[in-house]
């Protein structure tokens, strides 16, 4: 059997992230969860996830700061930003740090799966 794809979820909202983790687990993915950016960075180093979902708006360290630090030691891992709302200016900031997509809170988790699978396909072709 193929090894499970490991998805790191970083978000400061436990209800949202636990629901998303449960849903992704039910679809056959392995999930690891962090509730803040610093812990997310540690988990990238320790767990070597295949893909990261990273909340844009978190206290202490936002998604951009966390991603900048991750890019210092891992330039390859695909990252998808989670946000309730992002304008084009904010999206532009992410793109220069290698963000592969945006998942909007409030959208069906099915869309997160479509995004996750398309990002992983694109990433493997590089």
Backbone torsions as a table, in degrees:
resi	resn	phi	psi	omega
1	UNK	NA	142.7	177.0
2	UNK	-64.4	150.8	175.5
3	UNK	-70.6	147.2	179.7
4	UNK	-67.8	145.5	174.9
5	UNK	-76.8	128.7	-176.7
6	UNK	-95.7	121.4	-177.8
7	UNK	-113.4	123.3	174.7
8	UNK	-94.7	126.4	178.2
9	UNK	-111.9	121.2	-179.9
10	UNK	-121.4	112.5	-178.2
11	UNK	-160.6	144.1	-178.2
12	UNK	-88.2	4.7	178.1
13	UNK	-105.7	99.5	-175.7
14	UNK	-55.3	-41.9	-177.9
15	UNK	-61.7	-44.4	-179.8
16	UNK	-64.4	-50.0	-172.6
17	UNK	-69.3	-36.4	178.3
18	UNK	-68.6	-37.9	176.7
19	UNK	-63.8	-44.7	-179.6
20	UNK	-65.1	-41.8	179.0
21	UNK	-62.2	-45.8	179.1
22	UNK	-58.6	-44.9	-178.2
23	UNK	-64.4	-46.5	179.6
24	UNK	-65.4	-38.0	176.5
25	UNK	-60.7	-39.7	-179.4
26	UNK	-66.6	-20.4	178.2
27	UNK	-94.4	6.2	174.5
28	UNK	97.1	6.9	178.2
29	UNK	-92.6	151.8	171.7
30	UNK	-93.4	131.4	-179.2
31	UNK	-119.0	145.6	171.4
32	UNK	-125.6	145.1	-172.4
33	UNK	-126.3	139.2	171.1
34	UNK	-132.6	142.2	-177.2
35	UNK	-99.9	3.8	174.5
36	UNK	-157.9	160.3	-171.9
37	UNK	-58.5	-42.9	-178.6
38	UNK	-59.9	-44.0	178.4
39	UNK	-66.7	-36.7	177.2
40	UNK	-60.0	-42.7	179.1
41	UNK	-61.7	-45.9	177.8
42	UNK	-57.4	-43.5	-177.9
43	UNK	-67.9	-32.4	176.0
44	UNK	-62.4	-43.6	179.8
45	UNK	-65.2	-44.4	-173.1
46	UNK	-80.3	-44.0	-170.7
47	UNK	-96.9	-17.4	-178.9
48	UNK	49.2	63.7	-179.5
49	UNK	-65.9	157.8	177.0
50	UNK	-80.5	-25.2	-178.1
51	UNK	-159.2	152.6	-178.9
52	UNK	-124.4	135.1	165.8
53	UNK	-105.6	122.2	-170.5
54	UNK	-128.5	121.2	179.7
55	UNK	-68.1	136.3	179.0
56	UNK	-70.5	-46.3	-170.0
57	UNK	-106.4	96.9	177.5
58	UNK	-131.3	149.9	176.2
59	UNK	-70.5	164.4	179.2
60	UNK	69.5	-64.1	179.5
61	UNK	-137.3	117.1	-179.5
62	UNK	-78.7	176.0	-176.8
63	UNK	-60.1	-35.8	-179.7
64	UNK	-67.0	-45.5	179.2
65	UNK	-60.5	-45.7	-179.8
66	UNK	-61.4	-44.1	-178.8
67	UNK	-65.7	-39.1	176.8
68	UNK	-57.1	-45.1	-178.8
69	UNK	-67.9	-38.5	177.2
70	UNK	-62.8	-41.7	-178.7
71	UNK	-65.3	-18.9	176.9
72	UNK	-65.5	-29.7	-178.9
73	UNK	-122.3	-10.5	177.9
74	UNK	-143.4	100.8	-177.8
75	UNK	-86.9	-12.5	-170.5
76	UNK	-96.2	-36.3	-171.8
77	UNK	-57.5	126.9	179.3
78	UNK	-69.1	141.9	-179.7
79	UNK	-128.9	134.3	176.4
80	UNK	-117.0	130.2	-179.6
81	UNK	-85.2	138.0	173.5
82	UNK	-104.9	131.8	178.5
83	UNK	-156.7	152.6	173.1
84	UNK	-78.0	-35.9	-179.2
85	UNK	-157.1	133.3	174.7
86	UNK	-135.6	134.5	173.3
87	UNK	-93.8	170.3	-175.9
88	UNK	-59.0	-34.7	-179.5
89	UNK	-62.5	-45.5	179.2
90	UNK	-66.4	-41.2	179.0
91	UNK	-60.5	-39.7	177.4
92	UNK	-58.5	-39.2	178.1
93	UNK	-61.6	-40.5	-178.7
94	UNK	-68.9	-40.1	-174.5
95	UNK	-57.7	-34.6	-179.6
96	UNK	-72.9	-9.0	176.0
97	UNK	-106.2	16.1	173.9
98	UNK	76.2	40.9	175.7
99	UNK	-80.6	135.8	-176.4
100	UNK	-94.0	-13.4	-179.3
101	UNK	175.3	175.6	178.9
102	UNK	-129.0	131.0	173.0
103	UNK	-112.2	121.9	-177.5
104	UNK	-89.9	129.3	175.6
105	UNK	-59.5	140.7	-177.9
106	UNK	101.9	-21.6	175.1
107	UNK	-78.1	157.8	177.2
108	UNK	-62.7	140.2	178.0
109	UNK	-59.4	-23.6	177.0
110	UNK	-56.0	-38.2	178.7
111	UNK	-65.8	-33.4	177.6
112	UNK	-65.0	-36.2	179.7
113	UNK	-68.4	-43.4	177.6
114	UNK	-60.2	-45.7	179.5
115	UNK	-63.3	-47.2	179.5
116	UNK	-57.1	-48.7	-177.6
117	UNK	-66.8	-38.8	-180.0
118	UNK	-69.8	-37.6	178.3
119	UNK	-65.1	-44.0	180.0
120	UNK	-63.7	-38.9	177.3
121	UNK	-62.5	-48.0	178.8
122	UNK	-60.4	-43.0	-175.5
123	UNK	-65.9	-37.6	-179.1
124	UNK	-68.7	-24.2	-178.7
125	UNK	-77.6	-15.0	-177.9
126	UNK	-69.9	NA	NA
